[in-house]
Every structure is written in structure tokens, then in C-alpha cells.
Amino acid sequence: MTPTRYAFIKAQWHADIVDRALDGFLQLIPADQVDVYDVPGAFEMPLLAKDLAATGQYAAVACAALVVDGGIYRHDFVAQAVVDGLMRASMDTGVPVLSVSLTPHHYQETDHHNAIYREHFVEKGREAANAALMIGKTRNAVAKAA
């Protein structure tokens, strides 16, 4: 039987923005079905996602982070490594690992940009919840048909 719990990992860099993704996720999936984990930054998400997925306790693992361009190319490498790592965690464990990891090219730490990205992360959290529910339903249908 497919688990009915979900894990949600959120990076603490720009937590005031990233935490909004959890708000959106919880609009569709009840809080009592979600275990929340904090990590220092985006780079730490794939390993924890793999560990959590490997427990067999979760229908899906969602991961949220904001990787900003600090004027050097490092953010591109971090963002690519994170997304690759999340996909690998999913493929290695057979559990959907969803990314709510954004890398805006024009983010500036201003009230205006912070407000835009806070709202955007709420929407991205809802999208992740929809994806988690849909992939679970689809995989259950495939398993029943087999």
C-alpha cells in the first residue's frame, strides 16, 4: 500500500521566502500528513531527500530552496547539482522527489522582490502538492493494472 505521508524539506537560506512554499503545499495536503525538515541550504537537500525517501514512509518528498545569483557563477552550479541530486534520489529510491527550487537571475533583496517571491513560492508549493497527489494516483493506477 502506498504511504499517505509526505516529507517537506526546506532550505534556511532566505527562509522568509522559502517557507511560503510549505504554506502553499499545506493548502492541498493536510498538515497532519506532512513531516517538515529544515536544512542549512539547497545543497543539503538531495541527501536528506534520499534518506527520507528510502524509509518507505513517504508517498513523495518535496524540497524547497531559493538559490540566488550573488554576482558569481556559483549559483548555477549549485542549482544544477541540487536538481540533479533530487532526481537521482527519486530514481534511486523509486519515491517521487519534487523540486520547488528556484534560481532567479534578477533577484535583489528588496521589499518589492521579496514580496513577489514570497507569493511565487506559495504557488510553487501548491504546484508541488498537486504533483505529489497526481503522481501518487497515477503510480497506483499503473500498479493496479500490472
N, CA, C and O atoms as a GROMACS GRO file, in nm:
protein
  584
    1MET      N    1   0.083  -0.119   0.000
    1MET     CA    2   0.000   0.000   0.000
    1MET      C    3   0.088   0.125   0.000
    1MET      O    4   0.190   0.131   0.068
    2THR      N    5   0.047   0.223  -0.076
    2THR     CA    6   0.123   0.348  -0.087
    2THR      C    7   0.109   0.429   0.041
    2THR      O    8  -0.001   0.445   0.093
    3PRO      N    9   0.219   0.480   0.092
    3PRO     CA   10   0.211   0.565   0.212
    3PRO      C   11   0.125   0.689   0.187
    3PRO      O   12   0.110   0.733   0.073
    4THR      N   13   0.070   0.744   0.293
    4THR     CA   14  -0.013   0.865   0.281
    4THR      C   15   0.054   0.985   0.347
    4THR      O   16  -0.009   1.090   0.363
    5ARG      N   17   0.179   0.970   0.384
    5ARG     CA   18   0.254   1.080   0.444
    5ARG      C   19   0.346   1.142   0.340
    5ARG      O   20   0.383   1.078   0.241
    6TYR      N   21   0.380   1.266   0.364
    6TYR     CA   22   0.467   1.341   0.275
    6TYR      C   23   0.577   1.407   0.357
    6TYR      O   24   0.554   1.448   0.471
    7ALA      N   25   0.695   1.416   0.299
    7ALA     CA   26   0.804   1.490   0.363
    7ALA      C   27   0.822   1.621   0.287
    7ALA      O   28   0.809   1.626   0.164
    8PHE      N   29   0.853   1.727   0.361
    8PHE     CA   30   0.878   1.857   0.300
    8PHE      C   31   1.007   1.911   0.359
    8PHE      O   32   1.017   1.936   0.479
    9ILE      N   33   1.107   1.927   0.272
    9ILE     CA   34   1.238   1.978   0.314
    9ILE      C   35   1.249   2.122   0.267
    9ILE      O   36   1.217   2.153   0.152
   10LYS      N   37   1.294   2.209   0.356
   10LYS     CA   38   1.310   2.348   0.316
   10LYS      C   39   1.444   2.402   0.361
   10LYS      O   40   1.486   2.384   0.475
   11ALA      N   41   1.511   2.469   0.268
   11ALA     CA   42   1.640   2.529   0.295
   11ALA      C   43   1.621   2.658   0.374
   11ALA      O   44   1.523   2.729   0.355
   12GLN      N   45   1.714   2.686   0.463
   12GLN     CA   46   1.702   2.802   0.550
   12GLN      C   47   1.757   2.932   0.493
   12GLN      O   48   1.733   3.038   0.550
   13TRP      N   49   1.832   2.926   0.382
   13TRP     CA   50   1.872   3.049   0.316
   13TRP      C   51   1.746   3.114   0.263
   13TRP      O   52   1.670   3.050   0.189
   14HIS      N   53   1.723   3.238   0.298
   14HIS     CA   54   1.602   3.311   0.258
   14HIS      C   55   1.476   3.240   0.307
   14HIS      O   56   1.377   3.228   0.234
   15ALA      N   57   1.480   3.193   0.432
   15ALA     CA   58   1.368   3.117   0.488
   15ALA      C   59   1.237   3.196   0.485
   15ALA      O   60   1.130   3.137   0.470
   16ASP      N   61   1.244   3.328   0.498
   16ASP     CA   62   1.121   3.408   0.494
   16ASP      C   63   1.048   3.393   0.361
   16ASP      O   64   0.927   3.413   0.354
   17ILE      N   65   1.120   3.360   0.255
   17ILE     CA   66   1.060   3.336   0.124
   17ILE      C   67   1.031   3.187   0.105
   17ILE      O   68   0.920   3.148   0.069
   18VAL      N   69   1.131   3.105   0.130
   18VAL     CA   70   1.121   2.960   0.105
   18VAL      C   71   1.009   2.896   0.188
   18VAL      O   72   0.940   2.807   0.138
   19ASP      N   73   0.990   2.940   0.311
   19ASP     CA   74   0.887   2.881   0.396
   19ASP      C   75   0.747   2.897   0.338
   19ASP      O   76   0.656   2.822   0.372
   20ARG      N   77   0.729   2.993   0.250
   20ARG     CA   78   0.597   3.014   0.188
   20ARG      C   79   0.559   2.895   0.100
   20ARG      O   80   0.440   2.869   0.080
   21ALA      N   81   0.657   2.822   0.047
   21ALA     CA   82   0.626   2.704  -0.032
   21ALA      C   83   0.554   2.601   0.053
   21ALA      O   84   0.462   2.534   0.006
   22LEU      N   85   0.594   2.588   0.177
   22LEU     CA   86   0.524   2.496   0.268
   22LEU      C   87   0.381   2.543   0.289
   22LEU      O   88   0.289   2.461   0.294
   23ASP      N   89   0.360   2.673   0.301
   23ASP     CA   90   0.224   2.726   0.315
   23ASP      C   91   0.137   2.681   0.199
   23ASP      O   92   0.024   2.635   0.219
   24GLY      N   93   0.189   2.693   0.078
   24GLY     CA   94   0.113   2.651  -0.040
   24GLY      C   95   0.090   2.500  -0.042
   24GLY      O   96  -0.020   2.455  -0.077
   25PHE      N   97   0.191   2.423  -0.006
   25PHE     CA   98   0.181   2.277  -0.002
   25PHE      C   99   0.069   2.234   0.094
   25PHE      O  100  -0.009   2.144   0.064
   26LEU      N  101   0.063   2.301   0.208
   26LEU     CA  102  -0.036   2.266   0.311
   26LEU      C  103  -0.177   2.312   0.276
   26LEU      O  104  -0.273   2.275   0.344
   27GLN      N  105  -0.192   2.391   0.172
   27GLN     CA  106  -0.326   2.428   0.125
   27GLN      C  107  -0.396   2.308   0.061
   27GLN      O  108  -0.519   2.305   0.054
   28LEU      N  109  -0.318   2.210   0.015
   28LEU     CA  110  -0.376   2.094  -0.053
   28LEU      C  111  -0.355   1.962   0.020
   28LEU      O  112  -0.434   1.869   0.003
   29ILE      N  113  -0.252   1.954   0.099
   29ILE     CA  114  -0.223   1.831   0.174
   29ILE      C  115  -0.228   1.866   0.322
   29ILE      O  116  -0.156   1.956   0.367
   30PRO      N  117  -0.311   1.796   0.400
   30PRO     CA  118  -0.327   1.830   0.542
   30PRO      C  119  -0.195   1.825   0.619
   30PRO      O  120  -0.112   1.737   0.598
   31ALA      N  121  -0.177   1.921   0.709
   31ALA     CA  122  -0.054   1.932   0.787
   31ALA      C  123  -0.023   1.806   0.867
   31ALA      O  124   0.093   1.774   0.890
   32ASP      N  125  -0.126   1.734   0.909
   32ASP     CA  126  -0.101   1.614   0.988
   32ASP      C  127  -0.049   1.497   0.903
   32ASP      O  128  -0.019   1.390   0.956
   33GLN      N  129  -0.039   1.518   0.772
   33GLN     CA  130   0.019   1.417   0.683
   33GLN      C  131   0.157   1.458   0.632
   33GLN      O  132   0.215   1.390   0.547
   34VAL      N  133   0.210   1.569   0.684
   34VAL     CA  134   0.335   1.624   0.634
   34VAL      C  135   0.438   1.636   0.746
   34VAL      O  136   0.411   1.698   0.849
   35ASP      N  137   0.554   1.577   0.725
   35ASP     CA  138   0.667   1.594   0.817
   35ASP      C  139   0.762   1.697   0.755
   35ASP      O  140   0.799   1.684   0.638
   36VAL      N  141   0.799   1.798   0.832
   36VAL     CA  142   0.879   1.909   0.781
   36VAL      C  143   1.020   1.901   0.836
   36VAL      O  144   1.042   1.876   0.954
   37TYR      N  145   1.117   1.921   0.746
   37TYR     CA  146   1.258   1.916   0.781
   37TYR      C  147   1.328   2.041   0.728
   37TYR      O  148   1.307   2.081   0.614
   38ASP      N  149   1.410   2.100   0.811
   38ASP     CA  150   1.491   2.215   0.771
   38ASP      C  151   1.634   2.171   0.747
   38ASP      O  152   1.688   2.087   0.819
   39VAL      N  153   1.695   2.229   0.643
   39VAL     CA  154   1.837   2.206   0.614
   39VAL      C  155   1.903   2.343   0.596
   39VAL      O  156   1.833   2.441   0.570
   40PRO      N  157   2.035   2.351   0.611
   40PRO     CA  158   2.101   2.482   0.601
   40PRO      C  159   2.078   2.551   0.466
   40PRO      O  160   2.044   2.670   0.462
   41GLY      N  161   2.096   2.479   0.357
   41GLY     CA  162   2.082   2.538   0.224
   41GLY      C  163   2.038   2.435   0.124
   41GLY      O  164   2.015   2.319   0.158
   42ALA      N  165   2.027   2.478  -0.001
   42ALA     CA  166   1.979   2.390  -0.107
   42ALA      C  167   2.069   2.268  -0.128
   42ALA      O  168   2.020   2.159  -0.155
   43PHE      N  169   2.199   2.289  -0.114
   43PHE     CA  170   2.294   2.183  -0.142
   43PHE      C  171   2.275   2.061  -0.052
   43PHE      O  172   2.311   1.950  -0.088
   44GLU      N  173   2.217   2.083   0.066
   44GLU     CA  174   2.196   1.973   0.161
   44GLU      C  175   2.066   1.896   0.137
   44GLU      O  176   2.044   1.793   0.200
   45MET      N  177   1.982   1.944   0.050
   45MET     CA  178   1.851   1.879   0.029
   45MET      C  179   1.858   1.740  -0.034
   45MET      O  180   1.788   1.650   0.015
   46PRO      N  181   1.936   1.716  -0.138
   46PRO     CA  182   1.930   1.584  -0.203
   46PRO      C  183   1.963   1.466  -0.111
   46PRO      O  184   1.896   1.363  -0.118
   47LEU      N  185   2.062   1.480  -0.026
   47LEU     CA  186   2.097   1.369   0.062
   47LEU      C  187   1.985   1.338   0.160
   47LEU      O  188   1.949   1.222   0.179
   48LEU      N  189   1.929   1.443   0.222
   48LEU     CA  190   1.818   1.419   0.314
   48LEU      C  191   1.697   1.365   0.240
   48LEU      O  192   1.626   1.278   0.292
   49ALA      N  193   1.671   1.415   0.120
   49ALA     CA  194   1.559   1.364   0.041
   49ALA      C  195   1.575   1.214   0.014
   49ALA      O  196   1.480   1.138   0.026
   50LYS      N  197   1.696   1.175  -0.020
   50LYS     CA  198   1.721   1.033  -0.045
   50LYS      C  199   1.702   0.951   0.082
   50LYS      O  200   1.640   0.845   0.079
   51ASP      N  201   1.755   1.001   0.195
   51ASP     CA  202   1.739   0.931   0.322
   51ASP      C  203   1.592   0.914   0.358
   51ASP      O  204   1.549   0.805   0.399
   52LEU      N  205   1.515   1.021   0.344
   52LEU     CA  206   1.372   1.016   0.378
   52LEU      C  207   1.296   0.924   0.283
   52LEU      O  208   1.213   0.844   0.327
   53ALA      N  209   1.323   0.936   0.154
   53ALA     CA  210   1.254   0.851   0.057
   53ALA      C  211   1.283   0.704   0.082
   53ALA      O  212   1.195   0.619   0.068
   54ALA      N  213   1.406   0.674   0.120
   54ALA     CA  214   1.447   0.535   0.142
   54ALA      C  215   1.378   0.471   0.262
   54ALA      O  216   1.378   0.348   0.274
   55THR      N  217   1.319   0.550   0.351
   55THR     CA  218   1.250   0.492   0.467
   55THR      C  219   1.122   0.419   0.428
   55THR      O  220   1.075   0.334   0.503
   56GLY      N  221   1.066   0.452   0.312
   56GLY     CA  222   0.940   0.391   0.270
   56GLY      C  223   0.819   0.450   0.339
   56GLY      O  224   0.708   0.399   0.322
   57GLN      N  225   0.838   0.556   0.416
   57GLN     CA  226   0.728   0.616   0.491
   57GLN      C  227   0.652   0.723   0.413
   57GLN      O  228   0.545   0.766   0.455
   58TYR      N  229   0.708   0.766   0.298
   58TYR     CA  230   0.652   0.882   0.230
   58TYR      C  231   0.606   0.851   0.088
   58TYR      O  232   0.673   0.779   0.014
   59ALA      N  233   0.491   0.906   0.052
   59ALA     CA  234   0.440   0.896  -0.084
   59ALA      C  235   0.523   0.984  -0.176
   59ALA      O  236   0.539   0.953  -0.294
   60ALA      N  237   0.575   1.094  -0.123
   60ALA     CA  238   0.660   1.185  -0.201
   60ALA      C  239   0.738   1.272  -0.103
   60ALA      O  240   0.701   1.288   0.013
   61VAL      N  241   0.847   1.328  -0.154
   61VAL     CA  242   0.930   1.422  -0.079
   61VAL      C  243   0.939   1.549  -0.162
   61VAL      O  244   0.982   1.546  -0.277
   62ALA      N  245   0.900   1.662  -0.103
   62ALA     CA  246   0.910   1.791  -0.172
   62ALA      C  247   1.024   1.870  -0.110
   62ALA      O  248   1.044   1.866   0.012
   63CYS      N  249   1.099   1.942  -0.193
   63CYS     CA  250   1.215   2.017  -0.147
   63CYS      C  251   1.209   2.159  -0.199
   63CYS      O  252   1.188   2.181  -0.318
   64ALA      N  253   1.226   2.257  -0.110
   64ALA     CA  254   1.215   2.397  -0.148
   64ALA      C  255   1.341   2.474  -0.111
   64ALA      O  256   1.395   2.460  -0.002
   65ALA      N  257   1.386   2.558  -0.206
   65ALA     CA  258   1.503   2.643  -0.183
   65ALA      C  259   1.500   2.759  -0.281
   65ALA      O  260   1.438   2.753  -0.387
   66LEU      N  261   1.569   2.863  -0.243
   66LEU     CA  262   1.593   2.978  -0.331
   66LEU      C  263   1.743   2.993  -0.346
   66LEU      O  264   1.813   3.025  -0.249
   67VAL      N  265   1.792   2.969  -0.466
   67VAL     CA  266   1.935   2.979  -0.495
   67VAL      C  267   1.954   3.108  -0.574
   67VAL      O  268   1.915   3.116  -0.691
   68VAL      N  269   2.013   3.208  -0.512
   68VAL     CA  270   2.020   3.339  -0.576
   68VAL      C  271   2.156   3.363  -0.641
   68VAL      O  272   2.258   3.306  -0.602
   69ASP      N  273   2.153   3.448  -0.740
   69ASP     CA  274   2.272   3.490  -0.811
   69ASP      C  275   2.340   3.599  -0.728
   69ASP      O  276   2.292   3.712  -0.721
   70GLY      N  277   2.449   3.564  -0.664
   70GLY     CA  278   2.521   3.659  -0.582
   70GLY      C  279   2.630   3.732  -0.658
   70GLY      O  280   2.722   3.789  -0.598
   71GLY      N  281   2.621   3.731  -0.790
   71GLY     CA  282   2.720   3.801  -0.870
   71GLY      C  283   2.836   3.713  -0.914
   71GLY      O  284   2.930   3.761  -0.978
   72ILE      N  285   2.828   3.585  -0.881
   72ILE     CA  286   2.929   3.489  -0.926
   72ILE      C  287   2.854   3.372  -0.988
   72ILE      O  288   2.733   3.360  -0.972
   73TYR      N  289   2.924   3.287  -1.059
   73TYR     CA  290   2.858   3.177  -1.127
   73TYR      C  291   2.825   3.060  -1.035
   73TYR      O  292   2.762   2.964  -1.080
   74ARG      N  293   2.864   3.065  -0.911
   74ARG     CA  294   2.843   2.954  -0.820
   74ARG      C  295   2.697   2.910  -0.812
   74ARG      O  296   2.669   2.790  -0.801
   75HIS      N  297   2.603   3.004  -0.818
   75HIS     CA  298   2.462   2.970  -0.806
   75HIS      C  299   2.417   2.875  -0.916
   75HIS      O  300   2.333   2.788  -0.892
   76ASP      N  301   2.470   2.890  -1.037
   76ASP     CA  302   2.434   2.800  -1.145
   76ASP      C  303   2.477   2.657  -1.115
   76ASP      O  304   2.402   2.562  -1.138
   77PHE      N  305   2.599   2.641  -1.063
   77PHE     CA  306   2.649   2.508  -1.030
   77PHE      C  307   2.569   2.447  -0.915
   77PHE      O  308   2.536   2.328  -0.918
   78VAL      N  309   2.538   2.528  -0.815
   78VAL     CA  310   2.460   2.478  -0.701
   78VAL      C  311   2.323   2.435  -0.749
   78VAL      O  312   2.278   2.324  -0.717
   79ALA      N  313   2.256   2.519  -0.824
   79ALA     CA  314   2.120   2.487  -0.871
   79ALA      C  315   2.120   2.359  -0.954
   79ALA      O  316   2.032   2.274  -0.935
   80GLN      N  317   2.215   2.343  -1.043
   80GLN     CA  318   2.221   2.223  -1.126
   80GLN      C  319   2.250   2.099  -1.041
   80GLN      O  320   2.188   1.994  -1.061
   81ALA      N  321   2.343   2.111  -0.947
   81ALA     CA  322   2.375   1.998  -0.860
   81ALA      C  323   2.254   1.958  -0.776
   81ALA      O  324   2.230   1.839  -0.756
   82VAL      N  325   2.180   2.055  -0.728
   82VAL     CA  326   2.062   2.026  -0.645
   82VAL      C  327   1.956   1.952  -0.725
   82VAL      O  328   1.906   1.849  -0.682
   83VAL      N  329   1.922   2.004  -0.841
   83VAL     CA  330   1.818   1.941  -0.923
   83VAL      C  331   1.862   1.801  -0.966
   83VAL      O  332   1.782   1.707  -0.962
   84ASP      N  333   1.987   1.786  -1.007
   84ASP     CA  334   2.038   1.653  -1.042
   84ASP      C  335   2.032   1.558  -0.923
   84ASP      O  336   1.993   1.442  -0.938
   85GLY      N  337   2.070   1.608  -0.805
   85GLY     CA  338   2.066   1.525  -0.685
   85GLY      C  339   1.926   1.484  -0.646
   85GLY      O  340   1.905   1.370  -0.603
   86LEU      N  341   1.831   1.574  -0.660
   86LEU     CA  342   1.692   1.539  -0.627
   86LEU      C  343   1.638   1.434  -0.723
   86LEU      O  344   1.568   1.342  -0.681
   87MET      N  345   1.670   1.448  -0.851
   87MET     CA  346   1.626   1.348  -0.948
   87MET      C  347   1.691   1.213  -0.919
   87MET      O  348   1.626   1.109  -0.928
   88ARG      N  349   1.818   1.216  -0.884
   88ARG     CA  350   1.887   1.091  -0.851
   88ARG      C  351   1.826   1.025  -0.728
   88ARG      O  352   1.809   0.903  -0.725
   89ALA      N  353   1.791   1.106  -0.628
   89ALA     CA  354   1.727   1.050  -0.508
   89ALA      C  355   1.596   0.982  -0.545
   89ALA      O  356   1.564   0.875  -0.493
   90SER      N  357   1.521   1.044  -0.633
   90SER     CA  358   1.395   0.987  -0.678
   90SER      C  359   1.417   0.857  -0.754
   90SER      O  360   1.350   0.757  -0.728
   91MET      N  361   1.509   0.858  -0.848
   91MET     CA  362   1.534   0.739  -0.928
   91MET      C  363   1.595   0.626  -0.846
   91MET      O  364   1.563   0.509  -0.870
   92ASP      N  365   1.680   0.658  -0.751
   92ASP     CA  366   1.743   0.555  -0.668
   92ASP      C  367   1.646   0.490  -0.571
   92ASP      O  368   1.661   0.372  -0.538
   93THR      N  369   1.546   0.564  -0.526
   93THR     CA  370   1.455   0.511  -0.424
   93THR      C  371   1.319   0.471  -0.478
   93THR      O  372   1.246   0.396  -0.412
   94GLY      N  373   1.283   0.520  -0.596
   94GLY     CA  374   1.150   0.491  -0.650
   94GLY      C  375   1.041   0.576  -0.588
   94GLY      O  376   0.922   0.549  -0.608
   95VAL      N  377   1.079   0.677  -0.512
   95VAL     CA  378   0.983   0.768  -0.447
   95VAL      C  379   0.993   0.903  -0.517
   95VAL      O  380   1.103   0.954  -0.535
   96PRO      N  381   0.880   0.962  -0.555
   96PRO     CA  382   0.887   1.094  -0.618
   96PRO      C  383   0.953   1.198  -0.527
   96PRO      O  384   0.912   1.215  -0.412
   97VAL      N  385   1.053   1.265  -0.578
   97VAL     CA  386   1.118   1.376  -0.508
   97VAL      C  387   1.096   1.499  -0.595
   97VAL      O  388   1.143   1.506  -0.708
   98LEU      N  389   1.025   1.595  -0.541
   98LEU     CA  390   0.979   1.711  -0.616
   98LEU      C  391   1.061   1.834  -0.580
   98LEU      O  392   1.096   1.855  -0.464
   99SER      N  393   1.090   1.914  -0.680
   99SER     CA  394   1.171   2.034  -0.658
   99SER      C  395   1.087   2.160  -0.665
   99SER      O  396   1.015   2.185  -0.761
  100VAL      N  397   1.098   2.238  -0.558
  100VAL     CA  398   1.046   2.374  -0.555
  100VAL      C  399   1.168   2.464  -0.536
  100VAL      O  400   1.168   2.556  -0.454
  101SER      N  401   1.271   2.435  -0.612
  101SER     CA  402   1.397   2.507  -0.601
  101SER      C  403   1.408   2.604  -0.716
  101SER      O  404   1.414   2.564  -0.833
  102LEU      N  405   1.410   2.731  -0.685
  102LEU     CA  406   1.413   2.834  -0.787
  102LEU      C  407   1.545   2.908  -0.787
  102LEU      O  408   1.606   2.928  -0.682
  103THR      N  409   1.589   2.948  -0.905
  103THR     CA  410   1.714   3.022  -0.923
  103THR      C  411   1.686   3.146  -1.008
  103THR      O  412   1.713   3.146  -1.128
  104PRO      N  413   1.633   3.250  -0.946
  104PRO     CA  414   1.604   3.371  -1.024
  104PRO      C  415   1.733   3.442  -1.064
  104PRO      O  416   1.828   3.449  -0.987
  105HIS      N  417   1.733   3.495  -1.185
  105HIS     CA  418   1.852   3.564  -1.233
  105HIS      C  419   1.852   3.712  -1.197
  105HIS      O  420   1.956   3.778  -1.207
  106HIS      N  421   1.739   3.764  -1.155
  106HIS     CA  422   1.731   3.907  -1.128
  106HIS      C  423   1.680   3.938  -0.987
  106HIS      O  424   1.621   4.043  -0.964
  107TYR      N  425   1.704   3.847  -0.895
  107TYR     CA  426   1.659   3.870  -0.757
  107TYR      C  427   1.747   3.974  -0.689
  107TYR      O  428   1.870   3.969  -0.698
  108GLN      N  429   1.683   4.067  -0.622
  108GLN     CA  430   1.752   4.163  -0.537
  108GLN      C  431   1.679   4.164  -0.404
  108GLN      O  432   1.556   4.158  -0.400
  109GLU      N  433   1.754   4.171  -0.298
  109GLU     CA  434   1.693   4.164  -0.166
  109GLU      C  435   1.628   4.299  -0.130
  109GLU      O  436   1.678   4.375  -0.047
  110THR      N  437   1.516   4.324  -0.197
  110THR     CA  438   1.438   4.445  -0.171
  110THR      C  439   1.299   4.402  -0.126
  110THR      O  440   1.259   4.288  -0.148
  111ASP      N  441   1.226   4.491  -0.064
  111ASP     CA  442   1.090   4.459  -0.021
  111ASP      C  443   1.005   4.414  -0.139
  111ASP      O  444   0.926   4.321  -0.128
  112HIS      N  445   1.022   4.482  -0.252
  112HIS     CA  446   0.943   4.450  -0.371
  112HIS      C  447   0.971   4.307  -0.419
  112HIS      O  448   0.878   4.229  -0.440
  113HIS      N  449   1.099   4.272  -0.438
  113HIS     CA  450   1.132   4.137  -0.484
  113HIS      C  451   1.094   4.032  -0.381
  113HIS      O  452   1.045   3.926  -0.416
  114ASN      N  453   1.117   4.061  -0.254
  114ASN     CA  454   1.081   3.964  -0.151
  114ASN      C  455   0.932   3.934  -0.154
  114ASN      O  456   0.892   3.818  -0.141
  115ALA      N  457   0.850   4.035  -0.171
  115ALA     CA  458   0.704   4.015  -0.176
  115ALA      C  459   0.666   3.930  -0.298
  115ALA      O  460   0.583   3.840  -0.288
  116ILE      N  461   0.727   3.960  -0.411
  116ILE     CA  462   0.698   3.883  -0.534
  116ILE      C  463   0.734   3.736  -0.513
  116ILE      O  464   0.655   3.647  -0.546
  117TYR      N  465   0.853   3.710  -0.460
  117TYR     CA  466   0.897   3.571  -0.445
  117TYR      C  467   0.824   3.498  -0.333
  117TYR      O  468   0.805   3.377  -0.342
  118ARG      N  469   0.784   3.567  -0.229
  118ARG     CA  470   0.703   3.501  -0.125
  118ARG      C  471   0.575   3.446  -0.187
  118ARG      O  472   0.539   3.330  -0.165
  119GLU      N  473   0.506   3.529  -0.263
  119GLU     CA  474   0.381   3.485  -0.328
  119GLU      C  475   0.408   3.376  -0.430
  119GLU      O  476   0.330   3.281  -0.442
  120HIS      N  477   0.517   3.388  -0.504
  120HIS     CA  478   0.552   3.288  -0.604
  120HIS      C  479   0.577   3.152  -0.538
  120HIS      O  480   0.538   3.048  -0.592
  121PHE      N  481   0.641   3.152  -0.423
  121PHE     CA  482   0.668   3.026  -0.354
  121PHE      C  483   0.540   2.962  -0.301
  121PHE      O  484   0.532   2.840  -0.294
  122VAL      N  485   0.441   3.041  -0.263
  122VAL     CA  486   0.312   2.983  -0.223
  122VAL      C  487   0.255   2.904  -0.342
  122VAL      O  488   0.213   2.790  -0.326
  123GLU      N  489   0.254   2.967  -0.459
  123GLU     CA  490   0.204   2.900  -0.579
  123GLU      C  491   0.286   2.775  -0.611
  123GLU      O  492   0.229   2.671  -0.645
  124LYS      N  493   0.417   2.784  -0.602
  124LYS     CA  494   0.502   2.668  -0.631
  124LYS      C  495   0.479   2.556  -0.530
  124LYS      O  496   0.488   2.438  -0.565
  125GLY      N  497   0.449   2.590  -0.406
  125GLY     CA  498   0.416   2.489  -0.306
  125GLY      C  499   0.288   2.416  -0.342
  125GLY      O  500   0.279   2.294  -0.328
  126ARG      N  501   0.188   2.491  -0.387
  126ARG     CA  502   0.062   2.428  -0.433
  126ARG      C  503   0.089   2.337  -0.552
  126ARG      O  504   0.035   2.227  -0.560
  127GLU      N  505   0.172   2.384  -0.644
  127GLU     CA  506   0.206   2.301  -0.761
  127GLU      C  507   0.275   2.171  -0.718
  127GLU      O  508   0.246   2.065  -0.774
  128ALA      N  509   0.363   2.179  -0.621
  128ALA     CA  510   0.431   2.058  -0.572
  128ALA      C  511   0.331   1.962  -0.508
  128ALA      O  512   0.340   1.841  -0.527
  129ALA      N  513   0.237   2.016  -0.432
  129ALA     CA  514   0.135   1.931  -0.370
  129ALA      C  515   0.050   1.864  -0.478
  129ALA      O  516   0.022   1.744  -0.469
  130ASN      N  517   0.010   1.938  -0.579
  130ASN     CA  518  -0.066   1.881  -0.690
  130ASN      C  519   0.014   1.770  -0.758
  130ASN      O  520  -0.040   1.664  -0.789
  131ALA      N  521   0.142   1.796  -0.782
  131ALA     CA  522   0.227   1.696  -0.846
  131ALA      C  523   0.239   1.571  -0.759
  131ALA      O  524   0.233   1.459  -0.810
  132ALA      N  525   0.256   1.589  -0.629
  132ALA     CA  526   0.268   1.475  -0.538
  132ALA      C  527   0.141   1.390  -0.540
  132ALA      O  528   0.148   1.267  -0.545
  133LEU      N  529   0.027   1.456  -0.537
  133LEU     CA  530  -0.100   1.382  -0.539
  133LEU      C  531  -0.121   1.312  -0.673
  133LEU      O  532  -0.166   1.198  -0.677
  134MET      N  533  -0.090   1.382  -0.782
  134MET     CA  534  -0.112   1.324  -0.915
  134MET      C  535  -0.020   1.207  -0.944
  134MET      O  536  -0.065   1.104  -0.995
  135ILE      N  537   0.109   1.221  -0.912
  135ILE     CA  538   0.200   1.111  -0.941
  135ILE      C  539   0.166   0.989  -0.855
  135ILE      O  540   0.180   0.875  -0.900
  136GLY      N  541   0.122   1.013  -0.732
  136GLY     CA  542   0.080   0.901  -0.648
  136GLY      C  543  -0.041   0.828  -0.706
  136GLY      O  544  -0.044   0.706  -0.710
  137LYS      N  545  -0.139   0.903  -0.751
  137LYS     CA  546  -0.259   0.846  -0.812
  137LYS      C  547  -0.224   0.769  -0.939
  137LYS      O  548  -0.273   0.658  -0.960
  138THR      N  549  -0.141   0.827  -1.021
  138THR     CA  550  -0.102   0.763  -1.147
  138THR      C  551  -0.022   0.636  -1.122
  138THR      O  552  -0.045   0.534  -1.186
  139ARG      N  553   0.072   0.642  -1.029
  139ARG     CA  554   0.153   0.522  -0.999
  139ARG      C  555   0.068   0.412  -0.939
  139ARG      O  556   0.092   0.294  -0.967
  140ASN      N  557  -0.031   0.447  -0.858
  140ASN     CA  558  -0.122   0.346  -0.803
  140ASN      C  559  -0.203   0.281  -0.915
  140ASN      O  560  -0.223   0.160  -0.914
  141ALA      N  561  -0.248   0.360  -1.012
  141ALA     CA  562  -0.323   0.305  -1.124
  141ALA      C  563  -0.237   0.210  -1.207
  141ALA      O  564  -0.284   0.105  -1.251
  142VAL      N  565  -0.112   0.248  -1.229
  142VAL     CA  566  -0.020   0.162  -1.304
  142VAL      C  567   0.004   0.032  -1.229
  142VAL      O  568   0.007  -0.075  -1.289
  143ALA      N  569   0.022   0.040  -1.097
  143ALA     CA  570   0.046  -0.080  -1.016
  143ALA      C  571  -0.075  -0.175  -1.020
  143ALA      O  572  -0.060  -0.297  -1.027
  144LYS      N  573  -0.195  -0.118  -1.014
  144LYS     CA  574  -0.317  -0.200  -1.019
  144LYS      C  575  -0.335  -0.267  -1.155
  144LYS      O  576  -0.385  -0.379  -1.163
  145ALA      N  577  -0.294  -0.198  -1.261
  145ALA     CA  578  -0.309  -0.251  -1.396
  145ALA      C  579  -0.208  -0.361  -1.426
  145ALA      O  580  -0.229  -0.443  -1.515
  146ALA      N  581  -0.097  -0.362  -1.353
  146ALA     CA  582   0.009  -0.459  -1.381
  146ALA      C  583  -0.024  -0.598  -1.335
  146ALA      O  584   0.056  -0.690  -1.353
   0.00000   0.00000   0.00000
